[in-house]
Amino acid sequence: MPQLFAGTSGFAYPQWKPEFYPEKLAQAKFLTHYATRLNSVEINYTFRRHPSESTLDKWVKQTAKGFSFSVKANQRITHFQRLKSAEDSTEFFFKSVEPLRAAGRLGVVLFQLPPNLRCDVERLQNYLKLIPEGRRCAFEFRHESWFDEAVYEALRQHNVCFCRAESDTLESPPVLTSDFVYFRQRKSDYSAEDREVIGAQVSELLGEGKDVYLYFKHEDSPAGALYAEQMLTKIAR
């Protein structure tokens, strides 16, 4: 059965008290509580550093079976090497998150490209060959030049997701390139009507047999976490 994995980009926010986290809950227990209400989280930590095996083991132990961690690819790959000559760093990165995959908890690896990187289909095609078989990966393109059929076809050949990302300044087209879909909802606000539209899109994709990963951005308020929880409840009904 297709499944919705919904959550936020990050979880360690004391500002979410008391609407999401209980007032007296210690920060060390945030993830455990988060996982009782949401079934996935997008981890930005891996963008700047490689996680230790003990850190990943702790995350797994703090969450129940079925909880999914999506992780952002390390900046060395996407921002320093910009997808070129990245064989060693790619191999090292996937090895660093292997404990999550071995535990059945690795969701999607998100490759977020820098906004000043323009479309280069050959560069993308060469990089896609480096991704280990069987890993779910998504690419978030932040320059409009990447919104091109040649890019979509390159992703389809490797079952890599074209990330449906939106912010106040850029919105990617609703293109399907894989057997799952990855949403990044990054606008500053989502009205009830906006959330109805997102829910309808998610329901349609689930009906087509696609798993959906849906992440609202973190804020000083817990609104994104509550929106994700509402989405899970609605889909369950």
C-alpha positions in Angstrom: 0.0 0.0 0.0 1.3 3.5 -0.8 2.1 5.6 2.2 2.3 9.2 3.3 5.4 10.2 5.2 4.8 13.6 6.7 6.8 15.9 9.0 9.0 18.9 9.1 12.6 20.0 8.2 14.1 19.4 11.7 12.6 18.7 15.1 14.8 20.3 17.8 12.9 23.5 18.3 12.1 24.6 21.9 9.9 27.3 20.4 7.3 24.6 19.6 6.4 24.5 23.3 3.7 24.2 24.4 1.6 23.8 21.3 3.5 20.8 20.0 6.0 19.8 22.7 4.8 19.6 26.3 6.1 22.6 28.3 8.3 20.5 30.7 9.6 18.1 28.0 13.4 17.9 28.0 15.0 18.6 24.6 16.7 15.2 24.7 13.2 13.7 24.4 12.0 15.9 21.5 12.5 13.3 18.8 10.7 10.6 20.8 7.7 12.8 21.3 7.8 14.0 17.7 7.7 10.4 16.5 4.5 9.8 18.4 2.7 12.4 16.3 4.5 12.4 12.9 6.1 9.5 10.9 9.0 11.2 9.2 11.5 14.1 9.5 13.9 15.8 7.1 17.4 16.0 8.5 19.5 19.0 7.6 22.4 18.0 9.9 23.9 15.8 7.2 24.3 18.8 4.9 27.1 20.2 7.0 28.7 17.1 8.6 28.7 13.4 8.4 26.7 11.8 11.2 28.4 9.3 13.6 27.1 5.8 13.8 26.2 6.4 17.5 24.1 9.4 16.5 22.1 7.4 13.9 21.7 4.5 16.3 20.3 6.9 18.9 17.8 8.3 16.4 16.7 4.8 15.5 16.2 3.9 19.1 14.2 7.0 19.9 11.7 6.2 17.2 9.4 3.3 16.4 9.5 1.0 13.4 8.0 2.6 10.4 9.4 6.1 11.2 11.4 7.5 8.3 14.4 9.8 8.2 15.0 11.7 5.0 18.5 13.3 4.9 20.1 16.1 2.9 23.1 15.2 0.9 26.4 16.7 2.1 27.3 20.2 0.9 30.6 18.9 -0.4 28.7 17.0 -3.1 26.2 19.7 -4.0 27.8 23.0 -3.3 31.6 22.5 -3.3 32.0 19.9 -6.0 28.7 20.9 -7.6 28.1 17.3 -8.8 31.5 17.0 -10.6 34.4 14.7 -9.6 32.3 13.6 -6.6 32.8 9.8 -6.7 34.7 9.5 -3.4 32.5 12.0 -1.5 29.3 10.4 -2.8 30.5 6.9 -1.7 31.6 8.3 1.7 28.2 10.0 2.2 26.1 6.9 1.4 28.3 4.8 3.7 27.8 7.4 6.5 24.0 7.0 6.4 24.1 3.2 5.9 23.1 2.5 9.5 19.7 4.2 8.8 19.2 2.1 5.7 20.2 -1.1 7.5 17.6 -0.4 10.1 14.9 0.2 7.5 14.7 3.9 8.4 16.3 5.7 5.5 13.6 7.6 3.5 14.9 9.8 0.8 18.3 11.4 0.2 17.7 15.0 -0.9 20.2 16.7 -3.2 19.6 20.4 -2.9 21.5 22.3 -5.5 22.7 25.8 -5.0 20.5 28.6 -6.6 23.4 29.8 -8.8 24.0 26.4 -10.4 22.4 26.5 -13.9 21.2 23.6 -15.9 23.8 21.2 -17.1 22.2 18.0 -18.3 25.4 16.2 -19.0 26.7 17.0 -15.5 23.5 15.6 -14.0 23.5 12.4 -16.1 27.1 11.7 -15.1 26.3 12.2 -11.4 23.2 10.0 -11.4 25.3 7.1 -12.3 27.1 7.4 -9.0 24.0 6.8 -6.9 23.9 3.3 -5.3 21.1 1.1 -6.7 18.0 0.9 -4.6 18.4 4.3 -2.8 15.5 6.7 -3.0 16.9 10.1 -4.0 15.3 13.5 -4.9 16.8 16.6 -6.5 15.7 20.0 -5.6 16.7 22.5 -8.4 16.7 26.1 -7.3 17.4 27.7 -10.7 14.6 27.8 -13.3 16.8 26.6 -16.1 16.6 23.1 -14.7 12.8 23.0 -15.4 13.4 21.2 -18.7 12.2 18.0 -20.3 15.8 16.7 -20.8 16.3 16.9 -17.0 13.1 15.1 -16.3 14.0 12.3 -18.6 17.5 11.9 -17.0 15.8 11.5 -13.6 13.3 9.1 -14.9 16.0 6.8 -16.3 17.3 6.4 -12.7 13.9 6.5 -10.8 15.1 9.7 -9.1 12.5 12.2 -7.9 12.1 15.7 -9.2 11.4 17.5 -5.9 8.3 19.5 -5.8 9.6 22.5 -3.9 7.9 25.8 -3.3 8.9 29.0 -1.5 7.8 32.6 -1.6 10.1 33.2 -4.6 10.2 30.0 -6.6 7.8 27.1 -7.3 8.8 24.0 -9.2 6.4 22.4 -11.7 4.4 19.3 -10.7 6.6 16.8 -12.7 6.6 13.1 -12.0 9.9 11.2 -12.6 9.9 8.4 -10.0 7.7 5.9 -8.2 7.5 8.3 -5.2 7.1 12.0 -4.8 8.9 14.4 -2.5 7.3 17.7 -1.4 9.1 20.6 0.3 6.6 23.2 1.4 8.7 26.3 2.2 6.3 29.2 1.9 6.0 31.6 4.9 2.3 30.7 5.4 -0.2 28.1 4.4 -3.9 28.9 4.6 -6.6 26.3 5.2 -7.4 26.5 1.5 -3.7 26.0 0.6 -3.6 22.9 2.8 -6.7 21.5 1.2 -5.0 21.8 -2.2 -1.9 20.0 -0.9 -4.1 17.3 0.6 -5.9 16.7 -2.6 -2.6 16.4 -4.5 -1.3 13.9 -1.9 -4.5 11.8 -2.1 -4.3 11.7 -5.9 -0.7 10.5 -5.8 -1.4 7.9 -3.2 -4.3 6.7 -5.3 -1.8 6.3 -8.2 0.2 4.0 -6.0 3.1 6.4 -5.2 4.6 6.9 -1.7 4.6 10.6 -0.8 7.1 12.4 1.4 5.8 15.7 2.6 7.8 18.2 4.7 6.8 21.6 5.9 9.5 24.0 6.9 10.4 24.7 10.5 9.5 28.0 12.0 9.6 29.7 15.3 6.1 28.4 15.7 5.0 24.8 15.4 2.6 25.5 12.6 4.5 23.2 10.1 4.5 20.3 12.5 0.7 20.8 13.2 0.0 21.0 9.4 1.9 17.7 8.8 -0.1 16.1 11.7 -3.4 17.3 10.2 -2.4 15.9 6.8 -1.6 12.5 8.3 -4.9 12.5 10.2 -6.9 13.5 7.1 -5.3 10.9 4.9 -5.8 8.2 7.5 -9.6 9.0 7.4 
